[in-house]
Amino acid sequence: MLSYENLSTEELKAKKEELMKKYNELKLLNLDLNMARGKPSKEQLDLSLGMIENFDVKDLTKTKDNKDPRNYLNLDETVEAREFFADLLDVKKEMVFIGGNSSLNLMYTYISNAMQFGIMGNTPWNKLEKVKFLCPCPGYDRHFAICELFNIEMINIKINKDGPDVQKIKELVEKDNLIKGLWCVPKYSNPTGITYSDEIVKALASLKPAAKDFRIFWDNAYFIHDLNEKKDELLNIFDECEKNNNMNMVLEFASTSKITFPGSGVSALITSEENIKDIKKIVSKQIICYNSVNQIMHYKFLSSKEKVEEHMKKHAKIIKPKFDLVLKTFEEKLKPLKIANWTNPNGGYFISFNSLDGCAKRIFNLCENVGVILTSPGATFPYQKDPDDKNIRIAPTYPNIDELKTALEVFCLCVKIASIEKFLN
Ligand SMILES: Cc1ncc(COP(=O)(O)O)c(C=O)c1O
């Protein structure tokens, strides 16, 4: 297979005609396939049915310290849930605040409360002339959507193989006190799949921000979501913060969304005790307690880091062949043509695909017209603006293998068509 850059105009035109013929045939199949969102498949959800099927209702009458979880508890009172997350994330239980069914909701709540009430006595953000967040990108679209909603100015930060451009972050954060936040997905990042190196974690933990109420949103959504035996290791940022007397700067978020049931799991916010006190002051006005019944059910089902790791191996067994299929297909169908590159992650939920500059929107539209839905182009960047129009987030977990095969056939065909059009123009 010759790379497209080596083909003559006539050869490219002939190739396009051949590809369009195939494309029109695919159109007739009325496909309805979705590779847009990182959702677990039905098979993965079935792995956690035991949480309900094998649950002994007697366990619902008493927590470890003799509270009745069926009743109102105080906010964050289920001690086993806090111990469980402390074990998972290797922190003290005093640093764990247990939330509801969504870590994203905890992030939103924190920002919303910072806007309206301020953090630890600092000026509420909505009383400032402007608030800015640093956004390593490509990144998680819903982080950027929260900023957009609150009119927080987003600044793009380049993300490299070992993490975000920390030199740039340092330069900006240490001189501008309107920069109040930095989004990070430090392990198996969404969508690049990278894990931050020790050097990057250390550099972030030692930042000396100009704003006292600057916070790193350490969204550790994929902290235990390995695909392979050989796992990525992420340094514990709090150990580094402690050395730098910077414990209030980091808010770590995690949840069981992609361990058990997304939308029906348990979330946690891990941070300094001082931050937790500040958070509780306001959240205790919003809610009496989160869902303690669900916390107990999760605890009884998962109970320890070892059991969660065992459980996650079952997830990996289901989704690894899907990642392998995507990578094999790209290697075979696209690599020789030199029209794209992509990541090969060790965990998480995504493969980050880069087409030739200026082709992502066209690829999306071509796929959509044949019934294959991808994550919207630009979604992985602030304001949905990919400066190079080249990044597409591939989410292979939800479709079954046959659907994925078909979706990939369509996708590769559309990448080829869009690339030829670029060369012809
Ligand atoms: C990076 C990241 N953070 C947070 C979430 C959402 O987590 P939760 O279900 O706990 O709100 C996701 C879901 O895709 C994600 O990819």
The ligand as an SDF file (V2000), in Angstrom:
LIG
                    3D

 16 16  0  0  0  0  0  0  0  0999 V2000
  -12.4270   11.9550   33.1510 C   0  0  0  0  0  0  0  0  0  0  0  0
  -13.8000   11.6590   33.6320 C   0  0  0  0  0  0  0  0  0  0  0  0
  -14.2180   12.2090   34.7720 N   0  0  0  0  0  0  0  0  0  0  0  0
  -15.4570   11.9760   35.2570 C   0  0  0  0  0  0  0  0  0  0  0  0
  -16.3400   11.1780   34.5670 C   0  0  0  0  0  0  0  0  0  0  0  0
  -17.7040   10.9860   35.1390 C   0  0  0  0  0  0  0  0  0  0  0  0
  -17.6180   10.3290   36.3490 O   0  0  0  0  0  0  0  0  0  0  0  0
  -18.8840   10.1360   37.2800 P   0  0  0  0  0  0  0  0  0  0  0  0
  -19.7580    9.1250   36.6700 O   0  0  0  0  0  0  0  0  0  0  0  0
  -18.3070    9.7050   38.5860 O   0  0  0  0  0  0  0  0  0  0  0  0
  -19.5750   11.4620   37.3790 O   0  0  0  0  0  0  0  0  0  0  0  0
  -15.9430   10.5770   33.3700 C   0  0  0  0  0  0  0  0  0  0  0  0
  -16.8790    9.7560   32.6010 C   0  0  0  0  0  0  0  0  0  0  0  0
  -16.7220    9.4610   31.4640 O   0  0  0  0  0  0  0  0  0  0  0  0
  -14.6430   10.8450   32.8850 C   0  0  0  0  0  0  0  0  0  0  0  0
  -14.2030   10.3170   31.7410 O   0  0  0  0  0  0  0  0  0  0  0  0
  1  2  1  0
  2  3  1  0
  2 15  2  0
  3  4  2  0
  4  5  1  0
  5  6  1  0
  5 12  2  0
  6  7  1  0
  7  8  1  0
  8  9  2  0
  8 10  1  0
  8 11  1  0
 12 13  1  0
 12 15  1  0
 13 14  2  0
 15 16  1  0
M  END
$$$$
